[in-house]
Amino acid sequence: MNIIFSSLHQIDHFNETINKREISEYGDDLNKYVEKLLDEIVTSNSKRKFRFRSDTTEVRIAIQKVIDGQYDNGSEINASRLLKIEQKAQEKIDHLGKEIQRGSLFQTYLMQNERIFIICKADHNEFLDEIDFSLRKGLPWKKRIFKAILVKFNTDNSISEVYIYDTNYKLSKYWWHEFLELEEIYTDAHNTKKALDTLDKKIFNPIKKEYPADYMILRNSAVGYFRNNDEFDMSGFIENTMENYHPVVENFPLETVKNKVAELPDKWGFDSRFEIKKEEINKRIINKIKLTNDIDLILKDHIKNMSDLIKTEMDDQNNKWLKIKTEEGYNYFKK
């Protein structure tokens, strides 16, 4: 990672101040913090694709100034703009007794196979000093809380991609809409539909014939994730459905499947983080399993404790049976 330019401004909308700090003057710990923060942003799968509303917005012009070598001018424009936007956003929530977190604004222009510009606001948190137990505020070292934009450039200075990152549960609208003046490329409805359809077509259906038991369990877990969460996050999805999964078939290619899942958003056009639209789920989660030429089993939703409700059995004549715990079904078929 070749860092061409970095700046740090402490933004305090409560006292209406901006304090520029020279990163190089604060020793190795701050440098290590910045490196960790940048690495976390660049490598994160928890992102959403956006675009600038136009090439003439204030932040877009300021970024271009930095790219052109006007480092201080461009970075100061962005810091001043964020202060004004946070003041306005604070006014809107004053009556709720809430306060926008004060924080440090990092801006970095770097080269990593391609040119990248990052604007990141890292929130300050309160902590008790271990020496004198006095209450202080600062940047958390391990659990960093931040929101960021990452802009990738083509060789002709045109923008190739814009991504937003936010460790908050929901993307902070004042950050991407008011401050950065961006617009979404994909809607939440599109993301929900596309993610479910692509998981079926590119991940689950290809393993259905050779690994039917693993197919059933993994697909059911995926449906459960969409049913039980309000937000999709690729890292969380993989962790929830596959990280601790023990395949039924010994040679099941779990790591290959996990890698293919992680690549889906960039390959097939949806975000790796979005709000799940429940109304888009129903018609996409029905799963029809052929039992015989005359009988299909239709799974209409996520099944909790599936192994307790549906069991397999083989009798003394090697006949294979499927047992389903069901009072209604029993009443239909009892002799």
VOPAGU-2260 file (C-alpha; in pm, 1 decimal, decimal comma):
REM VOPAGU-2260
SITE   aa  ch    i         X         Y         Z
SITE  MET   A    0       0,0       0,0       0,0
SITE  ASN   A    1     172,9     316,2    -124,2
SITE  ILE   A    2      27,5     618,8      58,9
SITE  ILE   A    3      74,4     935,3    -144,6
SITE  PHE   A    4    -108,3    1174,2      88,6
SITE  SER   A    5    -281,7    1153,8     427,0
SITE  SER   A    6    -450,4    1411,6     645,4
SITE  LEU   A    7    -625,3    1413,8     982,6
SITE  HIS   A    8    -884,5    1667,0    1101,6
SITE  GLN   A    9   -1065,7    1644,5    1432,9
SITE  ILE   A   10   -1428,5    1745,7    1374,1
SITE  ASP   A   11   -1620,1    1890,3    1670,9
SITE  HIS   A   12   -1963,8    2009,4    1556,0
SITE  PHE   A   13   -2063,2    2072,4    1918,4
SITE  ASN   A   14   -1796,6    2343,9    1959,4
SITE  GLU   A   15   -1796,8    2429,8    1585,6
SITE  THR   A   16   -1425,5    2362,2    1545,5
SITE  ILE   A   17   -1191,5    2181,4    1307,4
SITE  ASN   A   18    -842,1    2094,6    1427,2
SITE  LYS   A   19    -589,8    1977,4    1172,2
SITE  ARG   A   20    -332,5    1737,4    1310,8
SITE  GLU   A   21     -10,3    1621,7    1148,1
SITE  ILE   A   22     -14,4    1242,1    1164,0
SITE  SER   A   23     366,0    1222,1    1148,2
SITE  GLU   A   24     399,6    1422,7    1470,8
SITE  TYR   A   25     213,7    1172,7    1688,6
SITE  GLY   A   26     439,6     869,6    1679,0
SITE  ASP   A   27     403,1     509,3    1570,3
SITE  ASP   A   28      73,3     432,9    1743,6
SITE  LEU   A   29    -128,5     678,7    1533,8
SITE  ASN   A   30      44,1     559,0    1217,8
SITE  LYS   A   31     -41,4     200,1    1307,1
SITE  TYR   A   32    -401,1     300,8    1377,2
SITE  VAL   A   33    -430,5     465,5    1034,8
SITE  GLU   A   34    -276,4     162,0     864,0
SITE  LYS   A   35    -518,4     -74,0    1041,2
SITE  LEU   A   36    -811,8     148,0     951,8
SITE  LEU   A   37    -715,8     170,9     584,8
SITE  ASP   A   38    -653,0    -203,3     560,5
SITE  GLU   A   39    -992,1    -273,8     717,6
SITE  ILE   A   40   -1164,6     -51,3     462,0
SITE  VAL   A   41    -975,7    -176,1     156,5
SITE  THR   A   42   -1027,0    -545,4     239,6
SITE  SER   A   43   -1382,3    -526,7     379,2
SITE  ASN   A   44   -1668,1    -716,2     212,9
SITE  SER   A   45   -1924,4    -504,2     397,7
SITE  LYS   A   46   -1976,3    -233,0     139,9
SITE  ARG   A   47   -2233,7     -76,1     -86,5
SITE  LYS   A   48   -2189,7      67,8    -433,4
SITE  PHE   A   49   -2281,5     432,3    -500,1
SITE  ARG   A   50   -2210,2     705,8    -753,9
SITE  PHE   A   51   -2169,6    1083,2    -734,2
SITE  ARG   A   52   -2477,3    1278,6    -837,8
SITE  SER   A   53   -2252,7    1479,7   -1067,7
SITE  ASP   A   54   -1887,8    1566,2   -1127,8
SITE  THR   A   55   -1946,5    1917,1    -992,0
SITE  THR   A   56   -2044,4    1839,7    -632,8
SITE  GLU   A   57   -1822,4    1993,8    -367,2
SITE  VAL   A   58   -1665,4    1670,7    -240,4
SITE  ARG   A   59   -1606,6    1538,5    -592,5
SITE  ILE   A   60   -1422,6    1859,5    -685,3
SITE  ALA   A   61   -1223,0    1852,8    -360,0
SITE  ILE   A   62   -1113,3    1494,4    -426,7
SITE  GLN   A   63    -996,1    1596,2    -771,4
SITE  LYS   A   64    -793,9    1880,4    -618,7
SITE  VAL   A   65    -608,7    1628,3    -401,7
SITE  ILE   A   66    -551,3    1399,5    -700,7
SITE  ASP   A   67    -407,1    1699,8    -885,4
SITE  GLY   A   68    -165,7    1771,3    -599,6
SITE  GLN   A   69    -359,7    2045,2    -414,2
SITE  TYR   A   70    -350,9    1837,8     -97,0
SITE  ASP   A   71    -424,4    2095,1     172,4
SITE  ASN   A   72    -685,7    2279,8     -31,1
SITE  GLY   A   73    -886,9    1970,1    -118,8
SITE  SER   A   74    -873,7    1811,2     225,7
SITE  GLU   A   75    -971,0    2136,7     401,3
SITE  ILE   A   76   -1277,0    2171,4     176,6
SITE  ASN   A   77   -1399,9    1826,9     279,9
SITE  ALA   A   78   -1333,9    1885,2     650,7
SITE  SER   A   79   -1520,0    2218,1     646,5
SITE  ARG   A   80   -1810,5    2066,3     457,4
SITE  LEU   A   81   -1844,5    1776,9     703,0
SITE  LEU   A   82   -1854,0    2020,9     996,1
SITE  LYS   A   83   -2142,0    2214,3     835,1
SITE  ILE   A   84   -2333,0    1898,8     743,7
SITE  GLU   A   85   -2296,0    1752,5    1092,3
SITE  GLN   A   86   -2417,4    2077,1    1248,7
SITE  LYS   A   87   -2732,1    2064,3    1033,2
SITE  ALA   A   88   -2783,6    1695,9    1104,9
SITE  GLN   A   89   -2745,6    1760,0    1477,9
SITE  GLU   A   90   -3013,9    2029,5    1466,8
SITE  LYS   A   91   -3257,0    1775,1    1320,5
SITE  ILE   A   92   -3209,0    1528,1    1607,3
SITE  ASP   A   93   -3165,8    1768,2    1900,3
SITE  HIS   A   94   -3528,3    1714,7    2006,3
SITE  LEU   A   95   -3460,4    1339,4    2036,9
SITE  GLY   A   96   -3183,7    1395,2    2290,3
SITE  LYS   A   97   -2929,2    1228,6    2061,3
SITE  GLU   A   98   -2590,1    1352,3    1947,9
SITE  ILE   A   99   -2383,2    1274,6    1640,2
SITE  GLN   A  100   -2053,9    1124,8    1750,8
SITE  ARG   A  101   -1753,1    1352,5    1742,3
SITE  GLY   A  102   -1464,4    1201,4    1553,7
SITE  SER   A  103   -1151,7    1224,6    1342,4
SITE  LEU   A  104   -1164,8    1268,9     966,8
SITE  PHE   A  105    -893,7    1079,4     777,5
SITE  GLN   A  106    -833,9    1143,9     408,8
SITE  THR   A  107    -590,4     929,9     213,3
SITE  TYR   A  108    -474,9     913,0    -145,9
SITE  LEU   A  109    -294,2     587,3    -215,1
SITE  MET   A  110    -180,2     347,1    -482,3
SITE  GLN   A  111    -260,8     -24,6    -457,6
SITE  ASN   A  112    -265,3    -168,5    -809,2
SITE  GLU   A  113    -487,6     129,5    -888,0
SITE  ARG   A  114    -535,4     480,4    -752,0
SITE  ILE   A  115    -767,7     501,4    -453,1
SITE  PHE   A  116    -901,4     791,7    -248,7
SITE  ILE   A  117   -1050,8     728,6      95,8
SITE  ILE   A  118   -1242,7     963,8     323,2
SITE  CYS   A  119   -1311,5     810,5     662,3
SITE  LYS   A  120   -1466,6     947,1     979,2
SITE  ALA   A  121   -1364,1     739,8    1282,4
SITE  ASP   A  122   -1588,8     799,3    1583,3
SITE  HIS   A  123   -1446,7     884,4    1925,2
SITE  ASN   A  124   -1552,6     680,6    2228,1
SITE  GLU   A  125   -1534,5     744,6    2600,8
SITE  PHE   A  126   -1303,6     531,1    2814,9
SITE  LEU   A  127   -1155,3     527,8    3166,9
SITE  ASP   A  128    -781,1     586,8    3174,0
SITE  GLU   A  129    -614,0     287,9    3341,8
SITE  ILE   A  130    -363,0     513,1    3520,5
SITE  ASP   A  131    -578,1     777,7    3689,6
SITE  PHE   A  132    -927,3     636,9    3605,6
SITE  SER   A  133   -1034,7     969,9    3461,6
SITE  LEU   A  134   -1292,9     975,8    3181,3
SITE  ARG   A  135   -1135,7    1047,2    2843,4
SITE  LYS   A  136   -1236,9    1038,6    2480,1
SITE  GLY   A  137   -1042,6     896,8    2190,7
SITE  LEU   A  138   -1018,6     653,2    1903,5
SITE  PRO   A  139   -1091,7     290,8    1999,8
SITE  TRP   A  140    -791,6      75,6    1912,5
SITE  LYS   A  141    -958,4    -261,5    1850,5
SITE  LYS   A  142   -1328,3    -213,0    1778,2
SITE  ARG   A  143   -1308,3      76,5    1536,6
SITE  ILE   A  144   -1635,4     255,7    1460,5
SITE  PHE   A  145   -1626,4     439,5    1131,6
SITE  LYS   A  146   -1797,1     537,8     810,0
SITE  ALA   A  147   -1600,2     575,5     489,9
SITE  ILE   A  148   -1604,2     626,2     116,1
SITE  LEU   A  149   -1357,3     453,0    -114,1
SITE  VAL   A  150   -1318,8     591,8    -466,8
SITE  LYS   A  151   -1130,2     399,6    -736,0
SITE  PHE   A  152    -991,7     579,8   -1042,1
SITE  ASN   A  153    -920,2     478,3   -1399,8
SITE  THR   A  154    -593,4     582,3   -1563,6
SITE  ASP   A  155    -766,9     884,2   -1723,1
SITE  ASN   A  156    -878,8    1021,0   -1380,8
SITE  SER   A  157   -1239,4     911,5   -1436,0
SITE  ILE   A  158   -1401,0     722,4   -1149,2
SITE  SER   A  159   -1439,2     346,8   -1189,3
SITE  GLU   A  160   -1612,5     257,3    -859,8
SITE  VAL   A  161   -1742,7     423,3    -543,3
SITE  TYR   A  162   -1808,3     221,6    -227,1
SITE  ILE   A  163   -1954,8     319,3     109,8
SITE  TYR   A  164   -1862,4     144,1     434,5
SITE  ASP   A  165   -2033,4     194,4     770,9
SITE  THR   A  166   -1988,2      -7,1    1089,7
SITE  ASN   A  167   -2325,2     120,3    1214,1
SITE  TYR   A  168   -2625,3    -110,8    1169,9
SITE  LYS   A  169   -2774,6     116,1     904,3
SITE  LEU   A  170   -2580,6     338,7     668,5
SITE  SER   A  171   -2575,1     695,0     803,7
SITE  LYS   A  172   -2777,3     891,7     552,5
SITE  TYR   A  173   -2626,8    1229,0     643,7
SITE  TRP   A  174   -2287,3    1082,6     551,7
SITE  TRP   A  175   -2358,3     949,2     201,1
SITE  HIS   A  176   -2657,4    1163,5     101,0
SITE  GLU   A  177   -2589,5    1507,0     251,5
SITE  PHE   A  178   -2211,9    1516,2     296,1
SITE  LEU   A  179   -2088,8    1312,2      -0,4
SITE  GLU   A  180   -2389,4    1382,9    -228,2
SITE  LEU   A  181   -2409,5    1027,9    -358,7
SITE  GLU   A  182   -2692,4     818,4    -496,4
SITE  GLU   A  183   -2747,5     442,6    -473,2
SITE  ILE   A  184   -2678,6     227,5    -775,4
SITE  TYR   A  185   -2887,4     -69,1    -653,9
SITE  THR   A  186   -3207,8     -49,2    -450,0
SITE  ASP   A  187   -3270,1    -272,0    -148,1
SITE  ALA   A  188   -3545,7    -452,4    -342,7
SITE  HIS   A  189   -3305,8    -524,6    -630,1
SITE  ASN   A  190   -3037,7    -644,5    -387,9
SITE  THR   A  191   -3275,1    -879,4    -205,1
SITE  LYS   A  192   -3409,0   -1034,5    -526,2
SITE  LYS   A  193   -3069,6   -1060,1    -693,0
SITE  ALA   A  194   -2894,6   -1207,3    -390,4
SITE  LEU   A  195   -3155,7   -1480,9    -342,5
SITE  ASP   A  196   -3177,9   -1565,1    -713,2
SITE  THR   A  197   -2800,4   -1574,6    -755,0
SITE  LEU   A  198   -2744,4   -1788,3    -446,2
SITE  ASP   A  199   -2987,9   -2042,8    -588,5
SITE  LYS   A  200   -2857,4   -2041,0    -946,4
SITE  LYS   A  201   -2483,6   -2011,3    -882,5
SITE  ILE   A  202   -2432,9   -2176,0    -543,4
SITE  PHE   A  203   -2709,9   -2411,8    -432,9
SITE  ASN   A  204   -2842,9   -2561,6    -757,0
SITE  PRO   A  205   -2494,6   -2671,4    -876,7
SITE  ILE   A  206   -2443,0   -2879,0    -558,5
SITE  LYS   A  207   -2798,0   -3017,0    -544,8
SITE  LYS   A  208   -2741,4   -3339,0    -741,2
SITE  GLU   A  209   -2403,8   -3445,7    -601,9
SITE  TYR   A  210   -2450,7   -3324,2    -242,0
SITE  PRO   A  211   -2829,1   -3325,2    -178,1
SITE  ALA   A  212   -2807,6   -3336,4     202,0
SITE  ASP   A  213   -2558,5   -3047,4     220,9
SITE  TYR   A  214   -2768,9   -2859,8     -33,3
SITE  MET   A  215   -3080,5   -2891,5     187,0
SITE  ILE   A  216   -2905,8   -2778,7     504,9
SITE  LEU   A  217   -2715,2   -2485,2     352,5
SITE  ARG   A  218   -3011,8   -2355,4     154,1
SITE  ASN   A  219   -3236,6   -2378,9     459,7
SITE  SER   A  220   -2976,4   -2185,8     662,3
SITE  ALA   A  221   -2960,4   -1917,6     391,9
SITE  VAL   A  222   -3339,0   -1878,9     391,0
SITE  GLY   A  223   -3328,8   -1852,9     769,7
SITE  TYR   A  224   -3071,1   -1574,7     748,2
SITE  PHE   A  225   -3293,2   -1368,7     517,7
SITE  ARG   A  226   -3598,7   -1439,0     732,0
SITE  ASN   A  227   -3437,1   -1356,5    1067,5
SITE  ASN   A  228   -3225,7   -1051,6     979,4
SITE  ASP   A  229   -3322,8    -701,3     870,4
SITE  GLU   A  230   -2991,3    -640,7     698,4
SITE  PHE   A  231   -2775,6    -854,8     471,6
SITE  ASP   A  232   -2402,7    -834,4     527,0
SITE  MET   A  233   -2185,7   -1068,9     322,2
SITE  SER   A  234   -1931,4   -1136,0     597,8
SITE  GLY   A  235   -2209,3   -1200,5     848,3
SITE  PHE   A  236   -2398,1   -1421,3     602,9
SITE  ILE   A  237   -2097,4   -1645,7     541,8
SITE  GLU   A  238   -2016,2   -1661,7     912,3
SITE  ASN   A  239   -2377,6   -1739,0    1003,9
SITE  THR   A  240   -2444,7   -2006,7     742,0
SITE  MET   A  241   -2107,7   -2164,0     656,5
SITE  GLU   A  242   -1823,8   -2075,4     893,6
SITE  ASN   A  243   -1898,2   -2348,6    1148,7
SITE  TYR   A  244   -2078,9   -2583,1     912,5
SITE  HIS   A  245   -1982,0   -2951,9     921,7
SITE  PRO   A  246   -2064,8   -3110,0     584,6
SITE  VAL   A  247   -2264,7   -3429,4     563,1
SITE  VAL   A  248   -2048,7   -3558,5     278,2
SITE  GLU   A  249   -1679,9   -3572,5     366,5
SITE  ASN   A  250   -1549,4   -3435,4      35,4
SITE  PHE   A  251   -1797,5   -3147,6      16,7
SITE  PRO   A  252   -1596,9   -2843,4    -114,4
SITE  LEU   A  253   -1696,8   -2601,5     160,9
SITE  GLU   A  254   -1406,5   -2355,7     119,6
SITE  THR   A  255   -1467,3   -2334,7    -255,9
SITE  VAL   A  256   -1836,5   -2267,5    -195,5
SITE  LYS   A  257   -1756,4   -1994,5      61,0
SITE  ASN   A  258   -1519,6   -1822,8    -182,2
SITE  LYS   A  259   -1777,3   -1835,9    -461,5
SITE  VAL   A  260   -2040,8   -1682,9    -232,6
SITE  ALA   A  261   -1806,5   -1394,5    -141,3
SITE  GLU   A  262   -1752,0   -1320,0    -512,3
SITE  LEU   A  263   -2121,7   -1307,4    -606,4
SITE  PRO   A  264   -2191,1    -932,5    -554,8
SITE  ASP   A  265   -1910,5    -808,7    -779,9
SITE  LYS   A  266   -1976,2   -1076,7   -1043,7
SITE  TRP   A  267   -2354,5   -1056,7   -1060,7
SITE  GLY   A  268   -2446,2    -698,3    -977,5
SITE  PHE   A  269   -2572,2    -651,7    -622,3
SITE  ASP   A  270   -2435,8    -500,1    -302,2
SITE  SER   A  271   -2263,2    -702,3     -32,1
SITE  ARG   A  272   -2458,4    -505,4     226,2
SITE  PHE   A  273   -2821,6    -394,1     211,7
SITE  GLU   A  274   -3154,6    -379,4     394,7
SITE  ILE   A  275   -3349,9    -701,1     333,8
SITE  LYS   A  276   -3692,0    -636,6     180,0
SITE  LYS   A  277   -3913,1    -909,6     325,9
SITE  GLU   A  278   -4177,3    -872,7      55,1
SITE  GLU   A  279   -3920,7    -992,4    -200,3
SITE  ILE   A  280   -3846,4   -1314,4     -13,2
SITE  ASN   A  281   -4164,1   -1522,0     -25,6
SITE  LYS   A  282   -4171,3   -1630,4    -390,4
SITE  ARG   A  283   -3795,2   -1694,7    -392,2
SITE  ILE   A  284   -3757,7   -1925,9     -96,2
SITE  ILE   A  285   -3995,5   -2205,3    -201,2
SITE  ASN   A  286   -3798,6   -2523,2    -257,5
SITE  LYS   A  287   -3946,8   -2826,0    -436,5
SITE  ILE   A  288   -3781,6   -3161,7    -372,0
SITE  LYS   A  289   -3863,4   -3463,2    -587,4
SITE  LEU   A  290   -3940,5   -3767,2    -371,6
SITE  THR   A  291   -4081,6   -3999,5    -638,1
SITE  ASN   A  292   -4218,2   -3957,9    -988,8
SITE  ASP   A  293   -4556,4   -3888,5    -830,5
SITE  ILE   A  294   -4466,0   -3702,1    -510,8
SITE  ASP   A  295   -4284,8   -3373,1    -446,9
SITE  LEU   A  296   -4200,8   -3224,0    -109,5
SITE  ILE   A  297   -4245,7   -2845,5    -111,3
SITE  LEU   A  298   -4060,2   -2641,6     152,5
SITE  LYS   A  299   -4229,8   -2303,5     173,6
SITE  ASP   A  300   -4005,7   -2131,7     426,1
SITE  HIS   A  301   -3710,5   -2166,4     660,0
SITE  ILE   A  302   -3754,9   -2474,5     881,3
SITE  LYS   A  303   -3631,9   -2442,0    1237,5
SITE  ASN   A  304   -3475,8   -2758,0    1378,8
SITE  MET   A  305   -3518,8   -2935,0    1045,5
SITE  SER   A  306   -3335,9   -3247,1    1164,5
SITE  ASP   A  307   -3598,5   -3290,8    1440,6
SITE  LEU   A  308   -3890,5   -3262,6    1198,4
SITE  ILE   A  309   -3764,8   -3451,0     893,7
SITE  LYS   A  310   -3576,4   -3777,2     935,2
SITE  THR   A  311   -3455,6   -4061,2     712,5
SITE  GLU   A  312   -3485,8   -4430,2     787,7
SITE  MET   A  313   -3393,8   -4762,9     627,8
SITE  ASP   A  314   -3585,5   -5080,9     712,0
SITE  ASP   A  315   -3467,9   -5444,3     721,5
SITE  GLN   A  316   -3533,3   -5483,7     347,7
SITE  ASN   A  317   -3312,0   -5181,2     268,8
SITE  ASN   A  318   -3614,4   -4969,8     176,6
SITE  LYS   A  319   -3544,5   -4600,7     233,9
SITE  TRP   A  320   -3810,3   -4392,4     404,3
SITE  LEU   A  321   -3861,2   -4024,6     477,7
SITE  LYS   A  322   -4028,0   -3947,6     810,8
SITE  ILE   A  323   -4193,6   -3610,0     866,4
SITE  LYS   A  324   -4330,7   -3506,2    1204,3
SITE  THR   A  325   -4677,8   -3373,0    1122,1
SITE  GLU   A  326   -5014,8   -3403,8    1294,8
SITE  GLU   A  327   -5210,2   -3273,0     995,7
SITE  GLY   A  328   -5035,2   -3503,7     751,7
SITE  TYR   A  329   -5085,9   -3796,1     983,7
SITE  ASN   A  330   -5459,5   -3731,7     992,9
SITE  TYR   A  331   -5474,8   -3733,2     613,9
SITE  PHE   A  332   -5291,7   -4060,7     566,9
SITE  LYS   A  333   -5370,9   -4267,3     875,2
SITE  LYS   A  334   -5551,7   -4591,6     802,4
